[in-house]
Amino acid sequence: MKNLVEELKWRGLYHDAMPGTEEQLLKEATTAYIGFDPTADSLHIGSMVQIILLCHLRKFGHKPLALVGGATGMIGDPSGKSDERNLLNEEALAKNVAGIKSVLSRFLDFDATDANAPVLVNNYDWMKEFSFLDFVRDVGKRITVNYMMAKDSVKKRLTGEIGDGMSFTEFTYQLIQGYDFYHLHKEYNCVLQMGGSDQWGNITTGTELVRRMNGHEAKAFALTTPLVTKADGSKFGKSESGNVWLDSDKTSVYKFYQFWVNVSDEDAEKYIKIFTFLDRGTIETLTEEHRQAPHLRVLQKRLAEEITTFVHSNEELEKAIKASNILFGNSTADDLKSLDEQTFLEIFDGVPQAEIAKSELTAGLDIVSVMNEKSGFMKSNGEARRALQENSISVNREKIADGFILTENDLINGTFVLLQRGKKNYFVLRFT
């Protein structure tokens, strides 16, 4: 077996592991799992590390299990949280579980038939028939309260270091997650649980439960990844408008691509190892090239290209690059007209707009009137004419002259017209 742990270490994807974990992964094909809590109906880029970890596991000849927490999602993981999460009703939970399954299926082929084919499981399937009395008898008696209280995620809440105490509901979370490991160990011969470093307490409870319920000779290992941060200390995974999601209906491909293009140089050097599958030699060459000419943003562009293709597709990447070029490079009216409405509005987010009745285009509108009276883009007809004489006005990226008549043929998506004065002064007309 190739050394997965060594690969994870140079990529910055390794935080800690139980003794014997590396040896186990070198010895034989190993079944390992990661859990995803259904707190929303999609996943955002904060979950990308764990998705990529499962992909590396698969590439190195091991068997990945992806667990969607239909049962644990009813409680909410207290790890690293100062407040208890709002409990979801069954309808919301079912919607979230379906959404997460759909996202994970884009990265792991759950229809594969080889021996190490990925498997998707939902812990609600084995927890739904478990009565409270059976759980406390069969599971609760295996782990002492002293052991559970020693976990950082519990200790910090109970001492008031973070938050305001902890409910019994949250206190039981580590037992339920631990039971997941026991169940997967028994049913799938899963011997390794992986997750973020904040999951160490929950994961080690699972290894303990496996040994106590399946016999002390039972093998159970743990491996965690670092929590990804930005160089400036701020939280990774959010843009100014909130989470960066893996579904294009929540975060457009254009915005997704822009998030990665705009990371700092320091972050780009770190992220290209974590979030791409490029080999070491390629990454070292790109990093050196970037250091020689940082203004070209070679690392950021390659990072954005790789991860946008991985999450969306090469076709969607091309659209995102075209959209970026519209704002920052040379583009034509045809390029603008190829944009969908959402992407157009996102590219020109914050640009001043004016609304005009579409019926006014029937007979055509004189461009001077449009720029002054109809929109306020120019303060007067005189200013509009001077700008036209200076050859500084464009309609949909094409230079125009005095006397230009705006018609329905100029509409982008049947709705918009982009006015521009010089290189950076934009104005959007919306015809309704």
C-alpha positions as a Markdown table, in Angstrom:
| # | Residue | x | y | z |
|---|---|---|---|---|
| 1 | Met | 0.0 | 0.0 | 0.0 |
| 2 | Lys | 1.2 | 3.6 | -0.7 |
| 3 | Asn | 1.6 | 5.8 | 2.4 |
| 4 | Leu | -1.6 | 7.8 | 2.8 |
| 5 | Val | -0.5 | 9.4 | 6.0 |
| 6 | Glu | 2.7 | 10.7 | 4.4 |
| 7 | Glu | 0.7 | 12.2 | 1.6 |
| 8 | Leu | -1.7 | 13.9 | 4.0 |
| 9 | Lys | 1.2 | 15.3 | 6.1 |
| 10 | Trp | 2.9 | 17.1 | 3.2 |
| 11 | Arg | -0.5 | 18.4 | 2.0 |
| 12 | Gly | -1.3 | 19.9 | 5.4 |
| 13 | Leu | -4.2 | 17.5 | 5.8 |
| 14 | Tyr | -2.9 | 15.7 | 8.9 |
| 15 | His | -3.4 | 16.8 | 12.5 |
| 16 | Asp | -3.3 | 13.7 | 14.7 |
| 17 | Ala | -3.8 | 9.9 | 14.7 |
| 18 | Met | -4.0 | 7.1 | 17.2 |
| 19 | Pro | -1.0 | 4.9 | 17.5 |
| 20 | Gly | -1.0 | 2.2 | 14.9 |
| 21 | Thr | -3.1 | 4.1 | 12.3 |
| 22 | Glu | -0.4 | 4.6 | 9.8 |
| 23 | Glu | 0.8 | 1.0 | 10.1 |
| 24 | Gln | -2.8 | -0.2 | 9.6 |
| 25 | Leu | -3.2 | 1.9 | 6.4 |
| 26 | Leu | 0.1 | 0.6 | 5.1 |
| 27 | Lys | -0.7 | -3.1 | 5.9 |
| 28 | Glu | -3.9 | -3.6 | 4.0 |
| 29 | Ala | -6.9 | -2.0 | 2.3 |
| 30 | Thr | -8.8 | -0.4 | 5.1 |
| 31 | Thr | -12.4 | 0.7 | 5.5 |
| 32 | Ala | -12.8 | 4.2 | 7.0 |
| 33 | Tyr | -15.6 | 6.6 | 7.5 |
| 34 | Ile | -16.4 | 10.3 | 8.0 |
| 35 | Gly | -19.7 | 11.7 | 9.2 |
| 36 | Phe | -21.5 | 14.7 | 7.8 |
| 37 | Asp | -24.2 | 16.3 | 10.0 |
| 38 | Pro | -27.3 | 17.5 | 8.0 |
| 39 | Thr | -27.5 | 21.0 | 9.5 |
| 40 | Ala | -28.4 | 22.3 | 6.0 |
| 41 | Asp | -29.6 | 20.8 | 2.7 |
| 42 | Ser | -26.2 | 21.3 | 1.1 |
| 43 | Leu | -22.5 | 21.4 | 2.1 |
| 44 | His | -20.2 | 24.4 | 2.0 |
| 45 | Ile | -16.5 | 24.6 | 1.4 |
| 46 | Gly | -15.9 | 24.0 | 5.1 |
| 47 | Ser | -16.7 | 20.4 | 4.3 |
| 48 | Met | -14.4 | 20.1 | 1.4 |
| 49 | Val | -11.4 | 18.9 | 3.5 |
| 50 | Gln | -13.4 | 15.8 | 4.6 |
| 51 | Ile | -14.7 | 15.2 | 1.1 |
| 52 | Ile | -11.2 | 15.4 | -0.3 |
| 53 | Leu | -9.9 | 13.1 | 2.5 |
| 54 | Leu | -12.4 | 10.4 | 1.4 |
| 55 | Cys | -11.2 | 10.9 | -2.2 |
| 56 | His | -7.6 | 10.5 | -1.2 |
| 57 | Leu | -8.5 | 7.4 | 0.8 |
| 58 | Arg | -10.2 | 5.9 | -2.3 |
| 59 | Lys | -7.2 | 6.8 | -4.5 |
| 60 | Phe | -4.8 | 5.1 | -2.1 |
| 61 | Gly | -6.7 | 1.8 | -2.4 |
| 62 | His | -8.9 | 2.0 | 0.7 |
| 63 | Lys | -12.7 | 1.8 | 1.1 |
| 64 | Pro | -14.5 | 5.1 | 2.1 |
| 65 | Leu | -17.8 | 5.2 | 3.9 |
| 66 | Ala | -19.6 | 8.5 | 4.0 |
| 67 | Leu | -22.1 | 8.8 | 6.8 |
| 68 | Val | -25.0 | 11.2 | 6.8 |
| 69 | Gly | -26.2 | 11.9 | 10.3 |
| 70 | Gly | -29.9 | 11.5 | 10.0 |
| 71 | Ala | -30.0 | 10.5 | 13.7 |
| 72 | Thr | -27.2 | 12.6 | 15.1 |
| 73 | Gly | -28.6 | 15.6 | 13.2 |
| 74 | Met | -31.6 | 15.5 | 15.5 |
| 75 | Ile | -29.3 | 16.4 | 18.4 |
| 76 | Gly | -26.5 | 18.6 | 17.0 |
| 77 | Asp | -22.8 | 18.1 | 17.7 |
| 78 | Pro | -21.7 | 20.3 | 20.7 |
| 79 | Ser | -18.0 | 20.1 | 19.7 |
| 80 | Gly | -16.6 | 23.7 | 19.4 |
| 81 | Lys | -20.1 | 25.2 | 19.9 |
| 82 | Ser | -20.9 | 27.7 | 22.6 |
| 83 | Asp | -24.7 | 27.3 | 22.2 |
| 84 | Glu | -27.0 | 24.4 | 21.7 |
| 85 | Arg | -28.3 | 24.1 | 18.1 |
| 86 | Asn | -32.0 | 24.5 | 17.3 |
| 87 | Leu | -33.5 | 21.0 | 16.9 |
| 88 | Leu | -34.8 | 20.3 | 13.4 |
| 89 | Asn | -38.1 | 18.7 | 12.7 |
| 90 | Glu | -38.3 | 15.5 | 10.7 |
| 91 | Glu | -39.3 | 17.2 | 7.4 |
| 92 | Ala | -36.4 | 19.6 | 7.5 |
| 93 | Leu | -34.0 | 16.9 | 8.5 |
| 94 | Ala | -35.2 | 14.6 | 5.6 |
| 95 | Lys | -34.7 | 17.5 | 3.1 |
| 96 | Asn | -31.2 | 18.1 | 4.5 |
| 97 | Val | -30.2 | 14.5 | 4.4 |
| 98 | Ala | -31.3 | 14.2 | 0.7 |
| 99 | Gly | -29.4 | 17.3 | -0.2 |
| 100 | Ile | -26.2 | 16.1 | 1.4 |
| 101 | Lys | -26.5 | 12.7 | -0.2 |
| 102 | Ser | -26.8 | 14.5 | -3.6 |
| 103 | Val | -23.7 | 16.6 | -3.0 |
| 104 | Leu | -21.6 | 13.6 | -1.8 |
| 105 | Ser | -22.6 | 11.6 | -4.8 |
| 106 | Arg | -20.9 | 14.1 | -7.1 |
| 107 | Phe | -17.5 | 13.3 | -5.6 |
| 108 | Leu | -17.8 | 9.6 | -4.7 |
| 109 | Asp | -19.2 | 7.0 | -7.0 |
| 110 | Phe | -21.6 | 5.0 | -4.8 |
| 111 | Asp | -22.7 | 2.9 | -7.8 |
| 112 | Ala | -19.2 | 1.5 | -8.2 |
| 113 | Thr | -18.9 | -2.3 | -7.8 |
| 114 | Asp | -15.3 | -3.0 | -7.0 |
| 115 | Ala | -14.2 | -4.3 | -3.6 |
| 116 | Asn | -13.3 | -0.9 | -2.2 |
| 117 | Ala | -16.3 | 1.0 | -3.8 |
| 118 | Pro | -17.5 | 3.9 | -1.6 |
| 119 | Val | -20.6 | 3.4 | 0.5 |
| 120 | Leu | -23.2 | 6.0 | 1.6 |
| 121 | Val | -24.9 | 5.3 | 4.9 |
| 122 | Asn | -27.4 | 7.1 | 7.1 |
| 123 | Asn | -27.2 | 6.5 | 10.9 |
| 124 | Tyr | -31.0 | 7.0 | 11.2 |
| 125 | Asp | -31.4 | 3.6 | 9.5 |
| 126 | Trp | -29.9 | 1.8 | 12.6 |
| 127 | Met | -30.9 | 4.2 | 15.3 |
| 128 | Lys | -34.6 | 4.6 | 14.5 |
| 129 | Glu | -35.7 | 1.3 | 16.1 |
| 130 | Phe | -33.3 | 1.7 | 19.1 |
| 131 | Ser | -35.4 | 2.3 | 22.2 |
| 132 | Phe | -34.1 | 4.6 | 25.0 |
| 133 | Leu | -34.0 | 1.8 | 27.5 |
| 134 | Asp | -32.1 | -0.5 | 25.1 |
| 135 | Phe | -29.6 | 2.3 | 24.4 |
| 136 | Val | -28.8 | 3.1 | 28.0 |
| 137 | Arg | -28.5 | -0.7 | 28.8 |
| 138 | Asp | -26.4 | -1.7 | 25.8 |
| 139 | Val | -24.4 | 1.4 | 25.2 |
| 140 | Gly | -24.6 | 3.7 | 28.1 |
| 141 | Lys | -23.2 | 1.2 | 30.6 |
| 142 | Arg | -20.0 | 0.8 | 28.5 |
| 143 | Ile | -18.7 | 4.3 | 28.9 |
| 144 | Thr | -18.3 | 6.1 | 32.3 |
| 145 | Val | -19.6 | 9.6 | 32.9 |
| 146 | Asn | -16.0 | 10.4 | 34.1 |
| 147 | Tyr | -14.7 | 9.4 | 30.7 |
| 148 | Met | -17.3 | 11.5 | 28.8 |
| 149 | Met | -16.7 | 14.6 | 31.0 |
| 150 | Ala | -13.0 | 14.5 | 30.4 |
| 151 | Lys | -13.6 | 15.4 | 26.7 |
| 152 | Asp | -12.7 | 19.0 | 25.8 |
| 153 | Ser | -16.0 | 19.5 | 24.0 |
| 154 | Val | -17.8 | 18.7 | 27.2 |
| 155 | Lys | -15.4 | 20.1 | 29.8 |
| 156 | Lys | -15.3 | 23.6 | 28.2 |
| 157 | Arg | -19.1 | 23.8 | 28.3 |
| 158 | Leu | -19.5 | 22.5 | 31.8 |
| 159 | Thr | -16.9 | 24.8 | 33.3 |
| 160 | Gly | -18.5 | 27.8 | 31.5 |
| 161 | Glu | -15.3 | 28.4 | 29.4 |
| 162 | Ile | -17.6 | 28.6 | 26.4 |
| 163 | Gly | -21.4 | 28.8 | 26.4 |
| 164 | Asp | -23.8 | 28.4 | 29.2 |
| 165 | Gly | -23.8 | 24.7 | 30.3 |
| 166 | Met | -24.8 | 21.6 | 28.3 |
| 167 | Ser | -28.1 | 19.8 | 28.0 |
| 168 | Phe | -28.3 | 16.0 | 28.5 |
| 169 | Thr | -29.3 | 15.8 | 24.8 |
| 170 | Glu | -25.9 | 17.2 | 23.7 |
| 171 | Phe | -24.1 | 15.2 | 26.4 |
| 172 | Thr | -25.3 | 12.0 | 24.8 |
| 173 | Tyr | -24.0 | 13.0 | 21.3 |
| 174 | Gln | -20.6 | 11.4 | 21.7 |
| 175 | Leu | -22.2 | 8.1 | 22.7 |
| 176 | Ile | -24.5 | 8.1 | 19.6 |
| 177 | Gln | -21.5 | 8.9 | 17.4 |
| 178 | Gly | -19.5 | 6.3 | 19.2 |
| 179 | Tyr | -22.3 | 3.8 | 18.5 |
| 180 | Asp | -22.1 | 4.7 | 14.8 |
| 181 | Phe | -18.4 | 3.5 | 14.8 |
| 182 | Tyr | -19.4 | 0.3 | 16.6 |
| 183 | His | -22.1 | -0.4 | 14.1 |
| 184 | Leu | -19.9 | 0.3 | 11.0 |
| 185 | His | -17.1 | -1.8 | 12.6 |
| 186 | Lys | -19.5 | -4.7 | 13.0 |
| 187 | Glu | -21.4 | -4.4 | 9.7 |
| 188 | Tyr | -18.7 | -3.1 | 7.3 |
| 189 | Asn | -15.4 | -4.0 | 9.1 |
| 190 | Cys | -14.8 | -0.3 | 9.4 |
| 191 | Val | -11.7 | 0.2 | 11.6 |
| 192 | Leu | -10.9 | 3.9 | 11.1 |
| 193 | Gln | -12.9 | 7.0 | 11.8 |
| 194 | Met | -11.7 | 10.4 | 10.4 |
| 195 | Gly | -12.8 | 14.0 | 10.9 |
| 196 | Gly | -11.7 | 17.5 | 11.8 |
| 197 | Ser | -9.5 | 18.0 | 14.9 |
| 198 | Asp | -12.5 | 19.3 | 16.8 |
| 199 | Gln | -14.0 | 15.7 | 16.5 |
| 200 | Trp | -11.1 | 14.0 | 18.4 |
| 201 | Gly | -13.1 | 13.5 | 21.5 |
| 202 | Asn | -16.1 | 12.0 | 19.7 |
| 203 | Ile | -13.9 | 9.8 | 17.6 |
| 204 | Thr | -11.9 | 8.4 | 20.4 |
| 205 | Thr | -15.1 | 7.7 | 22.3 |
| 206 | Gly | -16.0 | 5.6 | 19.3 |
| 207 | Thr | -12.8 | 3.6 | 19.3 |
| 208 | Glu | -13.3 | 2.9 | 23.0 |
| 209 | Leu | -16.9 | 1.8 | 22.4 |
| 210 | Val | -15.7 | -0.5 | 19.6 |
| 211 | Arg | -13.2 | -2.2 | 21.9 |
| 212 | Arg | -15.7 | -2.5 | 24.8 |
| 213 | Met | -18.5 | -3.9 | 22.7 |
| 214 | Asn | -16.7 | -6.0 | 20.1 |
| 215 | Gly | -13.9 | -7.2 | 22.4 |
| 216 | His | -10.6 | -5.6 | 23.5 |
| 217 | Glu | -8.8 | -7.2 | 20.5 |
| 218 | Ala | -11.0 | -5.3 | 18.1 |
| 219 | Lys | -9.1 | -2.8 | 16.0 |
| 220 | Ala | -10.2 | 0.7 | 15.9 |
| 221 | Phe | -8.2 | 3.8 | 14.9 |
| 222 | Ala | -8.7 | 7.6 | 14.6 |
| 223 | Leu | -7.2 | 10.2 | 12.3 |
| 224 | Thr | -8.0 | 13.9 | 12.3 |
| 225 | Thr | -7.3 | 16.9 | 9.9 |
| 226 | Pro | -6.5 | 20.4 | 11.0 |
| 227 | Leu | -9.2 | 23.0 | 11.0 |
| 228 | Val | -8.5 | 25.2 | 7.9 |
| 229 | Thr | -8.0 | 28.9 | 8.7 |
| 230 | Lys | -7.1 | 32.0 | 6.7 |
| 231 | Ala | -3.7 | 33.7 | 7.1 |
| 232 | Asp | -5.3 | 36.7 | 8.8 |
| 233 | Gly | -7.0 | 34.5 | 11.4 |
| 234 | Ser | -10.5 | 34.9 | 10.1 |
| 235 | Lys | -12.8 | 32.0 | 9.6 |
| 236 | Phe | -12.3 | 30.0 | 6.4 |
| 237 | Gly | -15.3 | 29.2 | 4.1 |
| 238 | Lys | -17.2 | 32.4 | 4.1 |
| 239 | Ser | -17.4 | 35.3 | 1.7 |
| 240 | Glu | -18.8 | 38.8 | 2.4 |
| 241 | Ser | -22.2 | 37.4 | 1.5 |
| 242 | Gly | -22.0 | 34.3 | 3.8 |
| 243 | Asn | -21.1 | 30.7 | 3.3 |
| 244 | Val | -19.6 | 29.5 | 0.0 |
| 245 | Trp | -21.7 | 26.5 | -0.9 |
| 246 | Leu | -21.1 | 23.5 | -3.1 |
| 247 | Asp | -24.4 | 23.9 | -4.9 |
| 248 | Ser | -24.7 | 26.5 | -7.6 |
| 249 | Asp | -28.2 | 27.5 | -6.6 |
| 250 | Lys | -26.8 | 28.7 | -3.3 |
| 251 | Thr | -23.4 | 30.0 | -4.5 |
| 252 | Ser | -23.1 | 30.6 | -8.2 |
| 253 | Val | -20.1 | 29.1 | -10.0 |
| 254 | Tyr | -18.9 | 32.6 | -10.8 |
| 255 | Lys | -18.9 | 33.6 | -7.1 |
| 256 | Phe | -17.3 | 30.2 | -6.2 |
| 257 | Tyr | -14.5 | 30.7 | -8.7 |
| 258 | Gln | -14.0 | 34.3 | -7.5 |
| 259 | Phe | -13.7 | 33.2 | -3.9 |
| 260 | Trp | -10.6 | 31.1 | -4.8 |
| 261 | Val | -9.1 | 33.6 | -7.2 |
| 262 | Asn | -9.2 | 36.3 | -4.5 |
| 263 | Val | -7.4 | 34.4 | -1.7 |
| 264 | Ser | -4.2 | 35.8 | -0.3 |
| 265 | Asp | -0.8 | 34.6 | -1.6 |
| 266 | Glu | -0.1 | 32.9 | 1.7 |
| 267 | Asp | -3.4 | 31.1 | 1.7 |
| 268 | Ala | -3.0 | 30.1 | -1.9 |
| 269 | Glu | 0.2 | 28.3 | -1.1 |
| 270 | Lys | -1.6 | 26.4 | 1.6 |
| 271 | Tyr | -4.9 | 25.8 | -0.1 |
| 272 | Ile | -3.4 | 24.4 | -3.4 |
| 273 | Lys | -2.0 | 21.5 | -1.4 |
| 274 | Ile | -5.2 | 20.9 | 0.6 |
| 275 | Phe | -7.9 | 21.5 | -2.0 |
| 276 | Thr | -6.4 | 20.0 | -5.2 |
| 277 | Phe | -5.0 | 16.7 | -6.3 |
| 278 | Leu | -2.0 | 18.2 | -8.1 |
| 279 | Asp | 1.2 | 16.2 | -7.4 |
| 280 | Arg | 4.0 | 17.6 | -5.3 |
| 281 | Gly | 6.3 | 18.5 | -8.2 |
| 282 | Thr | 3.5 | 20.5 | -10.0 |
| 283 | Ile | 2.7 | 22.4 | -6.8 |
| 284 | Glu | 6.3 | 23.2 | -6.1 |
| 285 | Thr | 6.8 | 24.5 | -9.7 |
| 286 | Leu | 3.6 | 26.6 | -9.5 |
| 287 | Thr | 4.6 | 28.0 | -6.1 |
| 288 | Glu | 8.1 | 29.0 | -7.3 |
| 289 | Glu | 6.6 | 30.6 | -10.4 |
| 290 | His | 4.1 | 32.5 | -8.3 |
| 291 | Arg | 6.9 | 33.8 | -6.0 |
| 292 | Gln | 8.8 | 35.1 | -9.0 |
| 293 | Ala | 5.8 | 37.1 | -10.3 |
| 294 | Pro | 3.1 | 37.3 | -7.6 |
| 295 | His | 1.1 | 39.9 | -9.5 |
| 296 | Leu | 0.2 | 37.3 | -12.1 |
| 297 | Arg | -1.6 | 35.3 | -9.4 |
| 298 | Val | -0.6 | 32.0 | -11.0 |
| 299 | Leu | -1.3 | 30.0 | -7.8 |
| 300 | Gln | -4.8 | 31.5 | -7.2 |
| 301 | Lys | -5.8 | 31.0 | -10.8 |
| 302 | Arg | -4.7 | 27.3 | -10.9 |
| 303 | Leu | -6.3 | 26.7 | -7.5 |
| 304 | Ala | -9.6 | 28.2 | -8.7 |
| 305 | Glu | -9.5 | 26.2 | -11.9 |
| 306 | Glu | -8.8 | 22.9 | -10.2 |
| 307 | Ile | -11.4 | 23.2 | -7.4 |
| 308 | Thr | -14.1 | 24.7 | -9.6 |
| 309 | Thr | -13.7 | 21.8 | -12.1 |
| 310 | Phe | -13.8 | 19.3 | -9.2 |
| 311 | Val | -16.9 | 20.7 | -7.6 |
| 312 | His | -18.8 | 21.8 | -10.7 |
| 313 | Ser | -17.3 | 20.8 | -14.1 |
| 314 | Asn | -14.9 | 22.0 | -16.7 |
| 315 | Glu | -17.8 | 23.4 | -18.7 |
| 316 | Glu | -18.9 | 25.5 | -15.7 |
| 317 | Leu | -15.3 | 26.6 | -15.1 |
| 318 | Glu | -15.1 | 28.0 | -18.6 |
| 319 | Lys | -18.3 | 30.0 | -18.0 |
| 320 | Ala | -16.9 | 31.4 | -14.7 |
| 321 | Ile | -13.7 | 32.4 | -16.5 |
| 322 | Lys | -15.7 | 34.1 | -19.3 |
| 323 | Ala | -17.8 | 35.9 | -16.7 |
| 324 | Ser | -14.6 | 37.1 | -14.9 |
| 325 | Asn | -13.1 | 38.3 | -18.2 |
| 326 | Ile | -16.3 | 40.3 | -18.8 |
| 327 | Leu | -15.5 | 42.4 | -15.8 |
| 328 | Phe | -11.8 | 42.4 | -15.8 |
| 329 | Gly | -10.7 | 41.8 | -19.4 |
| 330 | Asn | -11.8 | 42.2 | -23.0 |
| 331 | Ser | -15.2 | 41.0 | -23.9 |
| 332 | Thr | -17.9 | 41.5 | -26.5 |
| 333 | Ala | -21.6 | 42.0 | -26.6 |
| 334 | Asp | -22.0 | 38.4 | -27.6 |
| 335 | Asp | -20.1 | 37.4 | -24.4 |
| 336 | Leu | -22.4 | 39.5 | -22.3 |
| 337 | Lys | -25.5 | 38.1 | -24.0 |
| 338 | Ser | -24.3 | 34.5 | -23.2 |
| 339 | Leu | -24.6 | 35.2 | -19.4 |
| 340 | Asp | -27.6 | 34.0 | -17.5 |
| 341 | Glu | -29.5 | 36.7 | -15.4 |
| 342 | Gln | -28.1 | 35.6 | -12.0 |
| 343 | Thr | -24.5 | 35.6 | -13.2 |
| 344 | Phe | -24.9 | 39.0 | -15.0 |
| 345 | Leu | -26.3 | 40.6 | -11.8 |
| 346 | Glu | -23.5 | 39.0 | -9.7 |
| 347 | Ile | -20.8 | 40.4 | -11.9 |
| 348 | Phe | -22.3 | 43.9 | -11.8 |
| 349 | Asp | -23.4 | 43.7 | -8.1 |
| 350 | Gly | -23.3 | 47.2 | -6.6 |
| 351 | Val | -23.3 | 48.9 | -10.0 |
| 352 | Pro | -25.9 | 51.7 | -10.2 |
| 353 | Gln | -29.1 | 50.7 | -11.9 |
| 354 | Ala | -32.2 | 52.4 | -13.5 |
| 355 | Glu | -35.5 | 50.8 | -14.5 |
| 356 | Ile | -37.1 | 51.7 | -17.8 |
| 357 | Ala | -40.4 | 50.4 | -19.3 |
| 358 | Lys | -39.6 | 47.9 | -22.1 |
| 359 | Ser | -42.4 | 49.4 | -24.2 |
| 360 | Glu | -40.3 | 52.5 | -24.7 |
| 361 | Leu | -37.9 | 50.5 | -26.9 |
| 362 | Thr | -40.6 | 49.7 | -29.5 |
| 363 | Ala | -39.8 | 52.9 | -31.4 |
| 364 | Gly | -36.2 | 53.0 | -30.2 |
| 365 | Leu | -34.6 | 55.3 | -27.6 |
| 366 | Asp | -32.0 | 58.0 | -28.4 |
| 367 | Ile | -28.9 | 57.2 | -26.4 |
| 368 | Val | -28.5 | 60.8 | -25.1 |
| 369 | Ser | -32.0 | 60.7 | -23.6 |
| 370 | Val | -31.2 | 57.2 | -22.1 |
| 371 | Met | -28.0 | 58.4 | -20.5 |
| 372 | Asn | -29.5 | 61.6 | -19.0 |
| 373 | Glu | -33.3 | 61.8 | -18.5 |
| 374 | Lys | -34.1 | 58.0 | -18.4 |
| 375 | Ser | -31.3 | 56.9 | -16.2 |
| 376 | Gly | -29.3 | 59.7 | -14.6 |
| 377 | Phe | -26.1 | 58.1 | -15.7 |
| 378 | Met | -25.1 | 61.5 | -17.0 |
| 379 | Lys | -26.0 | 64.8 | -15.3 |
| 380 | Ser | -27.1 | 66.5 | -18.5 |
| 381 | Asn | -27.6 | 66.1 | -22.3 |
| 382 | Gly | -24.5 | 68.2 | -22.8 |
| 383 | Glu | -22.4 | 65.9 | -20.6 |
| 384 | Ala | -23.8 | 62.9 | -22.5 |
| 385 | Arg | -22.9 | 64.4 | -25.9 |
| 386 | Arg | -19.4 | 65.4 | -24.8 |
| 387 | Ala | -18.7 | 61.8 | -23.6 |
| 388 | Leu | -20.0 | 60.5 | -26.9 |
| 389 | Gln | -17.7 | 62.9 | -28.8 |
| 390 | Glu | -14.8 | 61.7 | -26.7 |
| 391 | Asn | -15.6 | 58.1 | -27.8 |
| 392 | Ser | -15.7 | 57.0 | -24.2 |
| 393 | Ile | -19.2 | 55.5 | -24.2 |
| 394 | Ser | -20.0 | 51.8 | -24.7 |
| 395 | Val | -23.2 | 49.9 | -24.9 |
| 396 | Asn | -22.7 | 46.3 | -24.0 |
| 397 | Arg | -19.0 | 46.7 | -24.4 |
| 398 | Glu | -19.2 | 48.2 | -27.9 |
| 399 | Lys | -18.3 | 51.8 | -28.6 |
| 400 | Ile | -21.1 | 54.0 | -29.9 |
| 401 | Ala | -21.5 | 57.5 | -31.3 |
| 402 | Asp | -24.0 | 60.3 | -31.0 |
| 403 | Gly | -27.2 | 59.4 | -32.8 |
| 404 | Phe | -27.1 | 55.7 | -31.5 |
| 405 | Ile | -30.7 | 54.3 | -31.0 |
| 406 | Leu | -31.3 | 51.7 | -28.4 |
| 407 | Thr | -33.6 | 48.9 | -29.4 |
| 408 | Glu | -34.8 | 45.5 | -28.1 |
| 409 | Asn | -32.0 | 43.9 | -30.1 |
| 410 | Asp | -29.5 | 45.4 | -27.6 |
| 411 | Leu | -31.1 | 43.6 | -24.5 |
| 412 | Ile | -29.1 | 41.1 | -22.6 |
| 413 | Asn | -31.3 | 38.2 | -21.5 |
| 414 | Gly | -34.3 | 40.3 | -22.8 |
| 415 | Thr | -33.8 | 42.6 | -19.8 |
| 416 | Phe | -30.5 | 44.4 | -19.4 |
| 417 | Val | -28.3 | 46.9 | -21.1 |
| 418 | Leu | -24.8 | 47.7 | -19.8 |
| 419 | Leu | -23.6 | 51.3 | -20.2 |
| 420 | Gln | -20.0 | 52.1 | -19.7 |
| 421 | Arg | -17.9 | 55.3 | -19.6 |
| 422 | Gly | -14.2 | 54.7 | -19.8 |
| 423 | Lys | -12.8 | 51.5 | -18.2 |
| 424 | Lys | -14.5 | 51.4 | -14.8 |
| 425 | Asn | -17.6 | 53.5 | -14.8 |
| 426 | Tyr | -20.5 | 51.1 | -15.3 |
| 427 | Phe | -24.3 | 51.5 | -15.3 |
| 428 | Val | -27.0 | 48.9 | -15.7 |
| 429 | Leu | -30.4 | 49.5 | -17.4 |
| 430 | Arg | -33.1 | 47.1 | -16.5 |
| 431 | Phe | -36.1 | 47.1 | -18.9 |
| 432 | Thr | -39.3 | 45.7 | -17.5 |
